[in-house]
Structure formats: structure tokens, C-alpha cells
């Protein structure tokens, strides 16, 4: 096999990973969040019929009987684990409740501010500053009351199909309005749970189940935490890599290579409809480890060793690295196929993300990072 790094135009190879990066950026905005991050419902049912159930048919049945369910089904210990998207009407009401709480906080603060200012005005009649403060507080009270009314009314309207009767409340008492909306959401959630369980029982015989709901707000919190984990991982990697090389350019090349692998994997998720969830986040973290491994292999051999020429060392590291990556690709390909046949969405998503990243890593490492580090090494040797 010819040493590709002995070519005079070897630097042109870097066009390939850059092109993959640009293509990935087009598809990344199309990534969808799964229920673990956007919010959703997970039902675990205990049934002896799990092995005989056609999971794809069950998914189709659930989606046709529960609008917007976006169901996924996986085998669990002693039964099945079924995940549904949050009901949009209930999610909308929960969002309205959060807004109402925020408005109530503003209302409470304004009431206290107005009361304190009124009390101070008794000992200082005609004080223009206090009068202006009272006026401002009154405006905040009126605005927050209007916001509470609007959110409570909209929230109740959203979940009205799940309620047996329209709840009544005194619209001059904000705490009562919020309490009514909160109770109504609880009732609507219970009604939705009953509907979901009824649909499942009509298709799968079971007696015991668990029902867990993740609200959109909590899902957003999980998403933020997941991204924080990835950012912290990159920061730690950058520190360790800089400690190894003690110079900026090779360190930047290694970190860029790992970041490019992640972006390529994200692009594949957007292109092939693999949702972003806790499983795929785990796959991305695994991918960081694989990417750094090959990047360091290449960079250390080129910069730290002295046998033969830099081009020979780069080519030798490529042969070793391709063997490592090919082995990982074979393993994850087997997991991908098995999880598809057995219909195990979690493993399928992890394998798909890691496979896309590993394939991207081949181009990023050997046509990007290695080319850049080799160019840096040769330029540094000339200056010496």
C-alpha cells in the first residue's frame, strides 16, 4: 500500500473532513429529541407474553389509538418498556402553569412592595418617591394578575377534553386560580394514564405496571445537563492533551478532530432520524474516547518518536489506527444489526451514533488531524 503522506499534495486531503463537517452542519438542525429529553411517559408492564408480541405491530397500534404518542417499545425484565411522547394538551397546560407561577411570584413581590410603601407613606405624607413606588407596584400587580388569569384560562382550555366538568374559581384570588389549574392538570394526567393503560390492555395482557412521566421542563433540564457533561468532557480532554504536548497547535488539532467526529455523528443523527436522548448522549461520550485515542496515536508517533521519517511514522500510525477503528466498527455493526432485528431501540441508537462517528473518525484523523500535525512537524523541523 502506497504511503499517502509522501505525496506532495497531501495537505489537500484535509478537504474531506472539512466537507463532511459542512454537510453535517446542514443536517444537525433536523435532530429530534426523544421523550427522555423533550419529556414523555414511560410505562413498564409485567407480562408473560412479551416474547410472542410483535413489537413493531404494537408500536403501530399504540400510535393509531393514541394521537401523537410517537411510541417506542423495548423488551424489559419480565415484560415490556413502552415510551410515549407527552400529551401536547397536558404539556401546554403544564407550561401555562409554570408561567402562572412566575407571574404569581411577580404579583407577590409587588404586593409586598406596595404594602411597605403605603406603610412608609403614613409617616411621610406626600413623598413623591413613595407615591411613584406605589404606582409602579400597582401596575405590576395588575399586569401579573392579567398574566395569571390568561395562563390559567388557557391552561384549563387546553386540557378541557380530559375534564368531566369545567372547574370554577374566583378570578380575583391568584393563589386559588393556580391551585385550580394545578389540580386540573393532575386530573387530566390521571385521565390520560387511564386511557393509555386501557389501550395497552386491549392489545397486551398484563396486571402489573409502572407509569412514570417526565415533564417538558424536566426534559429541558436533562438536556442542559447532558450538554454540560459533553462540554466538561472536552475541557478535561483539552487540558490533558495540552499537558502531553505542551504546545498549542497539536493540542488544538487533537481536540478539533474529536469535536469534528461528534459533529459528524450529530449530522448523521439529523440525516437518518436518530433521536437525541440519554442513550445517544452516552454514545457521543463513548465516541469522544474513541476519537481521542486515534488522534493521540497519530500525533504522539509523529511528534514524539524519531525513527524513520515523519511520513513513515504517520503512515504506520494510520495502519495501526485503521485496525483499531475497523475492529470497533465491526463490533458496533453487529450490535446495530442485532438490536434492529431484536427491536431494542436503546442499543440501536447507541450503535448508530457510534458507527457514524467511527466512520467519520477515519476521515477526520487520517485526512485531517494527521495531515495537520505532519505539516506542523515538517515546518518545525525546517525552522530548526
N, C-alpha and C positions, 0 to 999 in steps of 0.2 A: 504494500500500500504506500502510495507516494506521500511524502511529508508535505501537507498543505501549507505549513508555515514557512517553507523555503521559497514560496512564490514571492515575486517582487510586489505583487498586488494583494498580499494577504490582508491588508487593512480594509479592503473592500468587503471582506466577509462580515464586518460589523453592520452592514446594511440589513442583513437578515434579521437579527434580533430587534433592531430598531423598527423594521417594518412590522414584525409581529407585535411589538409594543403599540404601534399606532393603530393596527387593526383591532387589538384588544380594547383600546380606549373607546372605539366605536360601539362595542357590544356591552361594555361594563354598565352603562346606564340602564340596560334592559334586565339586570338581575332582579329577581323577585325574592322577597323574604318568605320563609316558611313560618308555620304557626308558632315555633319556639321563639321567634324574634318579632313577628308582627302581632303576636297574640293569637290564642287559639284554645281549643279544647282537646284534651287527651282522655280517652276512655279505655281502660284496661278491663277486658272481660275474661272471666274464667269459664272455659268450655272444653269439653272433651272432643268436640267436633272440629277443632282448629285445623287438624291435619287434612281433613276432607273438604275444607272450604276453598273455593276458587277466590283468591284474594282480589284479583282484578275485577271479577264479576261483582264482588261485594262493594268495591270502590264505586263502580258504575251505578249500582243500586242505591247506595247512600247519596251520591251526587244527584241522582234523579229525584229522590224523595225529600232531600233537604237542600233547597236552593242555596248556592254559594258555599257549600260545605267544603269543597276542594279536599276531599278525603284522601288520606293515606292509610294503608293497613299493613301491619307487620306482625310477625309471629312473636309472641312473648311467652314467658314461662307459664305453662298451664293454660294458655289461651291466645288472645289477640290484643294488640295495641292499636287503637284507631285514633287518628288525629284529624280534627276538623278545624277549619278557619273559624274565627269568631263570627257570630251572627252580626251583620252590619248594623242592624237596628239597635241591638243592645250595645254594641261598641260605640255607636253615635251617642246614645244616651249616657254612657259612661264618660265620654269626652265632655258632654254638656255638664255632667255632674262635677267634673274636675274644674271646668270654667266657673261654675256656680260657687264652688268652694273658694276659688281665687277672688271672685267678686265679693264674697262674704267677708273675706279677710280684709279687703279694702274698706268695706262697709263698717266693720267693727272698729278699725283704726280711726276712721273718720268720725264715728260716733264718740269715741273716747276723746279725740282731739277737740270736737265741738263742745263736749261737756266740760273739759278742762278750761277752754277759752271762755265759756259762759261763766264759769265759777270765778275766773280771774277778772272778768268784766264787772262783776259785782263790786269789787274793791277798787276798780279803776274805770268808772263810767266814762263812756265817750272815747275810750282808747281806740284809735283808728287801726292800729296793728291787730288788736284782738278782734275788732269788728270784721276786718278783712279775712282773718283766720277762720272765724265762724262762717263767713260766707263761702269760703273755699271748701270748708268741711261739709257744708250743706250741699254744695254741688257734687262732691264726691259721694255723699250719701245717696243723692238722687240718681246719679249715674250708676252706682253699684247696685242699687235696688232694681233699676231698669234692667241691668245685665242679669241679675239673679232671676227676675221674672221671665225674661226671654229664654234663658237657658233651661229653666225648669219646664216652661211650656213646651219648648222644642224637644226636650228630652222625653217628656211624657207622650208627646205626639209620636215620637219615633218608635216607642215600644207599645203603643196602644193595641196592636194586634195580639199581643201576649196577655193583655189585661182583661179581666172579666168585666170590670166597670171602670169608668173614668174617676180617678181619685179626686177628692175635694180638698181645698186648703185655703187658708187666709193669705191673700197676696200682700198683706201689709206686714206679715211676720216672716222674715227671710229664713230664720232657722227652721221654721215649720215647713216652708216650701222645699228646702233642701232635704229635710228628713223624709218628706213625702216622695221626692224623686228617688232618693236612696232606697227606700222600701219598695218602691215600684220596680226598680231595676232588679232587686233581689227576687221579687215575684216573677218578673219576666224571665230571668235566668233559670229559675226553677221550672217554669213552664217549658222553656226551650229544652232543658235537660230531659224532661218527661217525654217530649216529642222525639228527641234523639234516641233515647233508650227504647221507646216504642218501635221506632223504625228498625233498630238493630235486632230487637227480639222477634220481629216479623221475618227475619232472614236467618238469624243465628240463635240457637237455643242456649241460654245461659241463665244463671240465677244470681251470681255474684259479680259485681263490677265496681270500679273506682272511677270517679269523674273529677278531673282537675282542669281548671280554667286559668289561662294566662291572659291578663288584660292587655290591650294595646300599649298602655302606659308602661307596664312592667316589661313587655316585649321590647319597647324602645330603650328601656334602661339596660336590658341584657345586651342589646345591640351595641350601645355605647361602651359597655364594659368589655365586650369582645374586641372592639376596635382598639380600646386602650391596651388590652393584652398584646395585640399584634404590634402596636407602636412600641410598647415597652420591650418586646422581644427584639425588635430591630435596634433599639437604642443599646441594649445589652450586647447584641451581636457586633454593632459598630465599635463599641468600647473594646471588646475582646480582640477584634480584628486589628484595630489600631495598635493595641498593645503588642500584637505579634509582629507587625511590620514596622512600626514606629515611623511611618511616613504616610502622608495623606493619600496620594494618588492610588496606590494599590488597594488601600483600605476602601476608598470610595468605589473602586471597580468591583470589589467583592460584594459590598453592600448593594450597589446598583444591580449586580447580577441577581442577587436573591430577590430584590424588590421587583425586578423585571419578570422573574418566574411567577411571583404572586400575581402580578397584573395580567400575565398571560392566562393563568388559571382562572382569574376573575372574568376575563374576556370569554373564555370557553364556557363558563357558567352562564353568562348572558346569552351566548350564541346557541347553546344546546338546552337551555331551560332548566339548568340545575339550580334549585333554590338556595339562597343563603340561609343557613341555620346553624345551630350549635354543632351539628355533625360536620358541615363543610368548613366551619371555622377551625375545628380540630384538624381537618385535612390540610388547611392552609398553614397551620403551625407546624405540622409534620413536614410540609414542603419547604419551609424555611430551613429546617435541619438538613434535608437532602441537598438543597441548593448551596448552602454554605459549605457543605462537605466537599462538593466538586470544585467550587470556586477556590477554596483554600488549597486543595490538592494541586490545582494548576498553578496558582500564584506562588506557593511555597517552593515547588520544584523549579520554577523559572527564576525566582529571586534568591532563594536561599542555597541552592546547590550550584556546583561549579563544574561537574563532569560534562563532557561533550559541549555542544553549542546550545544557546538558549532555544533555538528552533527545535533541536533534537529533544531537549527536555520537555518542551511544550507538547511535542508530538507523542512522546512517551506517556506523559500525564493524560493526554486525550485517550489513548488506548486503554489505560487503566480505568479512567473515569467512565468511558463508554461501557466497559464491562460491568462496573458497579451500577450504573444507571439502567442498563439493559436488564440486569437481574431484578432490580426493583420494578421495572415496567412489566416484566413477566409475572411477578407476584401480584401486582395490583390489577393486571389484566385478568388473571384468574379470579381474583376477588370480585372484580367488576362483572364478569360473566356469571359467576355463581350467585351473586347477590341479585342479578337481574332475573335469573331462572327461578330462584327461590323467593323472589319478590321481597327483598329486605332493603327498604329504602335508605336506611342509615348507612349501611355498608356500600350501597350502590353510589350514594352521593360522595362519600369519602373517597372511594376508589376513582370515581370520575374526576374529581378535583385534582387528586394527586397525579393521576395519569396525565392529565392536561399539563400540569406543572412540570412533570418529569420530561415530557416531550419538549416543552419549551425550554427546559434547562439544558438540553443538548445543544440547542442553537445559541442560547444565551451564554453558556460557559465557554464553548469551544469556538464560536464565531464572534463572541463579544468580549467577555472578560479576559480570556486568554490572549486574544489579539491585542487588547488594550495594554495588558501587563507586559506582553512581549515587546510591544512598541516602546513602552516606558523603559524596560530593561536595556534594549539596544541603544536608545537615546542616551541613557545614563552612562553606559559603557563608552560611548563615543566622547562624551564630555570629560570623562576621566582620562 
